[in-house]
């Protein structure tokens, strides 16, 4: 798994490539924790490069959503491949997370009101 980041005035964008599984979910959480600790509370995750996510990865995404909510921030996921979207859907996460098609819509969803 590889993670790249881009910070703008409005949000932090993280692009994830590869699989998010039990072997690397803790690395993802550590990276996200560092951003939250630096007061990055508006985050968009680009999942277009993710071809698999395990329950450990799902737990990290939920943890991040909770952290951002606790800081009056926002999280949006975009670019999910069909098979990854199906995993989120089967777990009921599409009802509790903001999942959109593209970066522009993600930014609209996480912008402060």
N, C-alpha and C positions, 0 to 999 in steps of 0.2 A: 504494500500500500504506500502510495506517495501522496503528500499533501502540499499544495502550494497556496499561498495567500496573497491577497491584494486588499489594501486598506484605502478607502476613499473617505471623503468628509462625512459621508452618510452611513457607511456600513463597512463591515469586514466580510470579504468574500473568500471562502475556502473551497478549493477544488480538490476533490478526492479521486484518486485513480487506483483501480484494482479491487481487491476484496477487503471487506471489513469483517474480520472473524475473531475468534477467541485468541488467536496468536498475536493480533495487533490492535485489538480494541483498547487496551490500556494505553498504548502509544497515542492513539487518537484522543482519548480522554485527557491525557497529560497535555497535549498540544492545545486542546480546547480550554482546559483549565487555565493554562497560561494566558490565553487571550481574555478570558473572563476576569482573571486576577488583574489584568491591565485595563479593566473597565471597558472592554469591547462588549457592549450589550445589544448590538444590532448586527446579527450574523446571518449570512446567506450561505448555505452549503450547496455546492454544485456537485450533484451526484451523477452527472452524465458519464463519468468514467468508472463508476462503480458497477461491477457485474455480479456482486453477491454481498449480502449482509446477513450476519448470523444474529442470534439472540443477544450475544454480547455487544455487537454493534448497535442493535436497536436500543439496548439499555443505555449506551453512551448518548445516543441522540435524545432519548427521553430525559436523561440527566441534564443535558445542555438546555433543553427547552425549559425545564424547571428552574435552572439557575438564572436564565435570562428573564423568565417571568418574575422571579423574586426580586430582580433589579429593574423592573418596569421596562425591560428590553423586549426584543422580538427575534424570532427565528423563522426562516423560510428555507425550504428545500426545493431545489429545482433540477430539471433535467433527468429525472429518474427513468431508467430503462424499464420496460414493461415488466420484466421478471422481478426487479427490485420493488417496483410499485405494487405488484401483487403480494409481496411479502408484507409490506406496510399495510395493505388493505386487509389481508387475512388476520393480522394482529389488531386491527381496529385503529391503527395509528393515523389513517387518513382522516379520521373524524376529530382527532385531537391536535394534529400538527398542521401547519400551513405548508401545503405541497402545491407548487405551481409549475407551469411549463418552462419558463425562461427567467433569465437574470433580471430583466426589466420589471417583470411582474413581481419577482421576489423583492426587489428594491421598493416597489410601491407598497407591498404588504408590511415591510418592516420599518418604513419611514415613520417618524413620530407624527402624531396627528396635529 
